[in-house]
Amino acid sequence: PDSPDTIVVVEPAIGSVARTKGQLYLLVTSRATGGRAREATRIVADTIRTEYYYDESAGIRTCLVKALGLANKKIAHQRDRLGLGHQPDGAGPIGVAVAVVRGRELYVATVGPAEAYLIRQARLSTLPDPNRDHGLPAVDLSPDVWRGEISVGDSLCLVSANLVARVGTEALKDALVTLHPQSAVEHLHARFVAADGQGSDAALAFEVGDLAGIVDHLDDERDHDGGGCVDG
């Protein structure tokens, strides 16, 4: 009940949107707890979702960076009202982990106390995070968007750093390798509660299933619409 987290999943039903912008998976967390922290994560999540899908001026990587920057500015202007504090280094308590899947492409960015893990062939990889200690609002925000390709059987987990600190990366890996994503997240949450975890406990996981079917479907829509994919 004291979790401040907000999770957003957008899987567009409109072919042209799915083709250009892909599917959005977003986790926003906070080191702080309480109603104002929860409001802050919702503002960040709503801003990123809206701005990412509204902006058609560039590719996926650029649009994600811009959306993160706009969310940073929005809560910076409300820092005092939202009780986000004034740390000496200028970094705030809000963490963001965001992923976009478009066909075989995967884009991931993390800022602050939020982490992203890619599971491939029973191996857990931590995706790069140059902004781990610089949560939102930040004076100098320079998000780095990782880009790679995904294959059938791959899994991705976006998770609060607070949950990982409590249950450990080995427990995270074991759950994601041996269990279905939903069961894995439920298991991790049970471990968190059993370990007297407090505050942020968000985790969002998904596994790549029939990737060929997804790509073929997008190709069919592209041929039908006569359009092409925007270069990310």
LOSEMI-668524 format. One record per residue: residue in three letters; x, y, z of N, C-alpha, C in turn. Coordinates in steps of 0.05 Angstrom, whole numbers. Layout:
! residues N
    aa   n_east   n_north     n_up   ca_east   ca_north    ca_up   c_east   c_north     c_up
   ALA        X         Y        Z         X          Y        Z        X         Y        Z
...
! end
This chain:
! residues 232
    aa   n_east   n_north     n_up   ca_east   ca_north    ca_up   c_east   c_north     c_up
   PRO       16       -25        0         0          0        0       17        26        0
   ASP       42        24        8        59         48        8       75        51      -18
   SER       69        34      -38        84         35      -63       76        60      -79
   PRO       96        76      -88        90        100     -104       90        95     -134
   ASP       93        71     -142        99         65     -170       75        68     -189
   THR       81        73     -214        62         74     -236       72        57     -259
   ILE       55        40     -270        62         24     -293       43        29     -316
   VAL       53        32     -340        37         38     -364       45        18     -386
   VAL       25         5     -398        30        -12     -421       12        -2     -444
   VAL       24         4     -467         9         13     -490       16        -6     -513
   GLU       -4       -21     -523        -1        -39     -545      -21       -30     -567
   PRO      -14       -12     -584       -32          1     -603      -47       -19     -620
   ALA      -74       -14     -623       -90        -31     -640      -90       -21     -669
   ILE      -82         5     -673       -82         17     -700      -55         9     -713
   GLY      -57        -3     -737       -34        -13     -750      -12         8     -756
   SER      -20        32     -764         0         52     -771       15        61     -746
   VAL        2        62     -723        15         70     -698       34        48     -689
   ALA       25        23     -690        43          1     -682       67        -1     -700
   ARG       63         6     -725        84          3     -745      106        24     -741
   THR       98        48     -733       118         70     -731      128        74     -702
   LYS      110        71     -682       117         76     -655      121        52     -638
   GLY      110        29     -646       113          4     -631       97         3     -605
   GLN      104       -16     -588        90        -21     -563      108        -8     -541
   LEU       94         5     -522       108         19     -501      104         5     -474
   TYR      126         0     -460       125        -12     -433      140         7     -414
   LEU      126        17     -394       137         39     -378      133        34     -348
   LEU      154        36     -333       153         34     -304      166        59     -292
   VAL      151        73     -274       161         97     -261      159        92     -231
   THR      181        96     -217       183         90     -189      194       114     -173
   SER      196       112     -147       206        134     -131      219       123     -105
   ARG      241       136      -97       253        128      -72      236       138      -48
   ALA      220       159      -53       202        169      -33      175       153      -34
   THR      160       155      -13       134        142      -12      112       162       -5
   GLY       87       153       -7        65        171        0       50       181      -24
   GLY       29       196      -19        11        205      -40       24       224      -60
   ARG       41       242      -50        54        261      -69       74       247      -87
   ALA       88       227      -76       107        212      -93       91       196     -114
   ARG       68       185     -107        52        170     -126       42       189     -148
   GLU       34       214     -140        25        233     -160       48       240     -179
   ALA       72       243     -168        95        250     -185      100       228     -205
   THR       99       202     -197       104        181     -217       83       180     -238
   ARG       58       186     -231        36        187     -250       40       209     -270
   ILE       49       232     -261        54        255     -279       76       247     -299
   VAL       97       235     -289       119        227     -306      110       207     -327
   ALA       95       187     -318        85        165     -336       67       176     -357
   ASP       48       193     -349        29        205     -368       43       222     -388
   THR       62       237     -379        77        255     -397       93       239     -418
   ILE      107       219     -409       123        203     -427      105       189     -448
   ARG       83       177     -439        65        163     -457       54       182     -477
   THR       44       205     -468        31        224     -486       50       236     -506
   GLU       73       245     -496        93        258     -513      105       239     -533
   TYR      110       214     -524       122        195     -543      104       189     -566
   TYR       79       184     -561        61        177     -583       52       202     -599
   TYR       53       225     -587        46        250     -601       67       259     -620
   ASP       92       255     -612       115        265     -628      121       247     -652
   GLU      117       257     -676       123        242     -700      145       255     -716
   SER      162       271     -702       182        287     -716      208       271     -720
   ALA      211       249     -706       237        235     -707      232       205     -702
   GLY      254       190     -700       253        161     -695      249       155     -666
   ILE      248       129     -659       241        120     -632      261       131     -612
   ARG      287       128     -617       307        136     -597      304       165     -590
   THR      302       182     -611       300        211     -606      275       218     -591
   CYS      253       206     -599       227        211     -586      227       203     -556
   LEU      240       181     -550       242        173     -522      258       194     -505
   VAL      281       202     -516       297        222     -503      282       248     -498
   LYS      267       257     -518       252        281     -516      229       278     -495
   ALA      216       255     -495       194        251     -476      205       250     -448
   LEU      227       238     -443       240        238     -417      247       266     -408
   GLY      258       281     -427       265        309     -420      241       326     -413
   LEU      219       323     -427       195        338     -421      183       330     -394
   ALA      184       304     -388       174        295     -362      192       306     -339
   ASN      218       307     -344       236        318     -324      230       348     -319
   LYS      225       363     -340       219        392     -336      192       395     -322
   LYS      173       378     -328       146        382     -316      147       378     -286
   ILE      161       357     -277       161        354     -247      181       372     -234
   ALA      201       382     -249       220        401     -237      205       427     -230
   HIS      185       434     -246       170        458     -241      151       455     -216
   GLN      146       429     -209       128        424     -187      143       410     -164
   ARG      169       414     -163       186        400     -144      177       404     -115
   ASP      172       428     -107       164        434      -79      137       423      -73
   ARG      118       427      -91        90        417      -86       89       387      -84
   LEU      106       373      -99       106        344      -99      125       333      -77
   GLY      139       350      -63       156        341      -41      180       325      -51
   LEU      192       333      -73       214        318      -85      241       325      -74
   GLY      242       345      -56       267        352      -43      287       367      -61
   HIS      309       375      -48       330        389      -62      357       377      -54
   GLN      365       356      -68       390        343      -61      413       360      -70
   PRO      436       357      -56       460        373      -63      469       369      -92
   ASP      466       345     -102       475        340     -130      453       346     -151
   GLY      430       356     -141       409        363     -160      392       340     -170
   ALA      398       316     -162       383        292     -171      359       287     -154
   GLY      337       279     -167       312        274     -153      308       244     -147
   PRO      285       237     -135       280        210     -127      266       192     -147
   ILE      258       203     -170       241        189     -189      258       172     -208
   GLY      251       147     -211       265        129     -230      246       121     -253
   VAL      258       118     -277       242        110     -300      256        87     -315
   ALA      241        66     -321       250         45     -339      230        43     -362
   VAL      239        47     -386       220         47     -409      231        30     -431
   ALA      213        15     -444       220         -2     -466      200         1     -489
   VAL      210         1     -513       193          1     -537      200       -23     -554
   VAL      180       -38     -562       184        -61     -580      170       -54     -606
   ARG      185       -56     -628       174        -52     -655      185       -74     -673
   GLY      167       -94     -679       177       -116     -695      199      -131     -679
   ARG      222      -133     -691       245       -146     -678      263      -126     -663
   GLU      256      -101     -663       272        -80     -650      264       -76     -621
   LEU      284       -73     -604       279        -67     -576      295       -42     -568
   TYR      282       -23     -556       294          2     -546      289         3     -516
   VAL      310         9     -501       307         10     -471      323        34     -460
   ALA      311        48     -441       325         69     -427      317        68     -398
   THR      337        73     -381       332         74     -352      345        99     -340
   VAL      331       111     -321       341        134     -307      335       131     -277
   GLY      354       137     -260       348        136     -231      344       107     -221
   PRO      329       104     -199       326         78     -185      307        59     -199
   ALA      312        54     -225       296         35     -240      316        19     -258
   GLU      311        -6     -261       330        -23     -275      316       -40     -297
   ALA      332       -49     -317       322        -65     -339      341       -89     -343
   TYR      329      -112     -346       344       -137     -350      333      -152     -374
   LEU      352      -161     -390       345       -178     -413      353      -206     -407
   ILE      334      -225     -411       340       -253     -406      340      -268     -433
   ARG      362      -280     -440       365       -294     -465      380      -320     -461
   GLN      368      -342     -468       380       -368     -465      390      -373     -436
   ALA      372      -366     -417       377       -370     -388      400      -353     -377
   ARG      408      -332     -392       428       -314     -382      415      -286     -378
   LEU      422      -274     -355       411       -248     -347      432      -227     -353
   SER      423      -207     -369       441       -184     -376      428      -158     -366
   THR      445      -142     -352       436       -116     -343      440       -96     -366
   LEU      419       -83     -374       422        -64     -396      435       -38     -385
   PRO      452       -26     -401       468         -3     -391      451        19     -379
   ASP      461        31     -358       447         53     -345      467        74     -335
   PRO      473        94     -351       492        115     -342      480       135     -323
   ASN      454       133     -318       440        153     -301      429       141     -275
   ARG      441       120     -266       431        105     -242      428       124     -218
   ASP      447       142     -214       446        159     -190      433       186     -195
   HIS      421       189     -218       410        215     -225      380       212     -232
   GLY      364       210     -211       335        208     -215      323       235     -223
   LEU      298       234     -230       283        258     -237      271       271     -212
   PRO      269       298     -212       279        316     -232      310       320     -230
   ALA      323       321     -252       352        324     -253      359       350     -267
   VAL      380       363     -257       390        388     -270      401       382     -297
   ASP      417       360     -299       429        353     -325      421       324     -332
   LEU      402       321     -349       392        294     -356      401       287     -384
   SER      416       265     -387       426        256     -413      419       226     -416
   PRO      394       220     -422       386        192     -424      401       178     -447
   ASP      408       153     -443       420        136     -463      401       114     -471
   VAL      392       113     -496       373         93     -504      388        70     -517
   TRP      386        46     -505       398         22     -515      381        10     -537
   ARG      393         1     -559       378        -11     -581      390       -38     -587
   GLY      372       -58     -591       381        -85     -598      359       -99     -612
   GLU      363      -124     -619       343       -141     -631      334      -162     -612
   ILE      309      -170     -614       298       -190     -596      291      -215     -613
   SER      290      -238     -599       284       -263     -611      263      -278     -595
   VAL      250      -297     -607       230       -313     -593      243      -326     -569
   GLY      230      -324     -546       241       -336     -521      255      -315     -504
   ASP      262      -292     -515       274       -271     -499      254      -260     -479
   SER      263      -251     -456       246       -238     -436      259      -211     -428
   LEU      242      -192     -422       252       -167     -411      238      -161     -385
   CYS      252      -151     -366       241       -143     -340      249      -115     -333
   LEU      229       -98     -329       233        -71     -319      225       -72     -289
   VAL      243       -62     -272       238        -67     -244      249       -44     -226
   SER      236       -40     -204       246        -20     -185      272       -29     -172
   ALA      291       -11     -169       316        -18     -156      312       -26     -127
   ASN      291       -16     -115       285        -23      -87      278       -52      -85
   LEU      263       -63     -104       255        -91     -104      280      -109     -108
   VAL      297      -101     -127       321       -117     -133      339      -117     -108
   ALA      342       -94      -95       359        -92      -71      349      -111      -49
   ARG      323      -115      -48       312       -131      -27      313      -161      -33
   VAL      307      -169      -58       306       -198      -64      332      -208      -77
   GLY      347      -190      -90       373       -198     -102      370      -206     -132
   THR      391      -203     -147       390       -209     -175      388      -239     -181
   GLU      399      -256     -163       397       -285     -168      368      -294     -166
   ALA      353      -283     -147       325       -290     -145      310      -280     -169
   LEU      317      -257     -178       305       -245     -203      310      -263     -227
   LYS      335      -271     -230       342       -288     -253      328      -315     -251
   ASP      328      -328     -228       316       -354     -225      286      -353     -232
   ALA      272      -332     -222       244       -330     -227      238      -326     -257
   LEU      253      -309     -270       248       -302     -298      256      -325     -317
   VAL      276      -341     -309       285       -363     -326      266      -387     -323
   THR      256      -392     -300       241       -416     -295      210      -413     -296
   LEU      200      -388     -294       172       -384     -292      161      -367     -315
   HIS      135      -370     -320       121       -351     -339      123      -323     -327
   PRO      125      -302     -344       129       -275     -333      110      -267     -311
   GLN       84      -273     -314        65       -266     -293       71      -280     -267
   SER       76      -306     -269        83       -321     -245      109      -312     -233
   ALA      128      -304     -250       154       -294     -240      151      -269     -224
   VAL      135      -250     -234       130       -225     -220      116      -230     -194
   GLU       96      -248     -194        81       -254     -169      100      -267     -149
   HIS      118      -284     -158       138       -297     -140      157      -276     -128
   LEU      166      -258     -145       185       -237     -135      171      -219     -115
   HIS      145      -213     -120       131       -196     -101      127      -211      -74
   ALA      122      -237      -75       119       -252      -51      145      -253      -35
   ARG      168      -255      -50       194       -254      -37      199      -227      -24
   PHE      191      -206      -37       194       -179      -27      178      -175       -1
   VAL      153      -184       -1       136       -182       23      148      -198       46
   ALA      156      -223       39       168       -240       60      193      -229       72
   ALA      207      -212       57       232       -200       67      227      -173       80
   ASP      201      -168       86       193       -143       99      199      -118       82
   GLY      197      -122       56       202        -99       38      182       -77       42
   GLN      191       -53       39       175        -29       42      178       -11       18
   GLY      157         4       11       160         24      -10      157        11      -38
   SER      173        22      -56       171         14      -84      175       -16      -89
   ASP      157       -28     -104       159        -57     -108      151       -64     -137
   ALA      153       -46     -156       143        -50     -183      161       -68     -199
   ALA      148       -85     -215       162       -102     -234      143      -107     -258
   LEU      154      -105     -282       139       -110     -306      156      -128     -324
   ALA      145      -151     -331       160       -171     -347      143      -180     -370
   PHE      157      -186     -393       143       -198     -415      163      -216     -430
   GLU      152      -236     -444       167       -255     -460      159      -252     -489
   VAL      179      -255     -507       173       -253     -535      163      -280     -545
   GLY      139      -280     -556       126       -304     -565      129      -308     -595
   ASP      107      -305     -610       107       -310     -639      116      -285     -653
   LEU      142      -280     -652       153       -256     -665      149      -256     -695
   ALA      152      -278     -708       149       -280     -737      121      -271     -745
   GLY      101      -280     -729        73       -272     -734       69      -242     -732
   ILE       82      -230     -712        80       -201     -708       92      -187     -732
   VAL      116      -195     -739       130       -181     -762      114      -185     -788
   ASP      104      -209     -793        89       -214     -817       64      -197     -817
   HIS       51      -194     -794        27       -178     -792       33      -149     -799
   LEU       55      -139     -788        63       -111     -794       70      -108     -823
   ASP       84      -128     -835        91       -126     -863       66      -126     -880
   ASP       46      -142     -873        21       -142     -888        7      -115     -887
   GLU        7      -102     -863        -6        -76     -861       10       -55     -876
   ARG       36       -57     -876        52        -38     -891       46       -40     -921
   ASP       45       -65     -931        39        -68     -959       11       -58     -966
   HIS       -8       -63     -947       -35        -54     -952      -37       -24     -952
   ASP      -23       -11     -933       -26         18     -930       -7        33     -949
   GLY       13        19     -959        31         32     -978       51        50     -964
   GLY       55        46     -938        74         62     -923       99        46     -915
   GLY      116        59     -901       141         46     -892      146        51     -863
   CYS      165        37     -851       172         41     -823      190        66     -820
   VAL      185        80     -798       202        103     -791      228        92     -780
   ASP      251       102     -789       277         92     -779      280       102     -750
   GLY      285        82     -732       290         89     -704      318        98     -699
! end
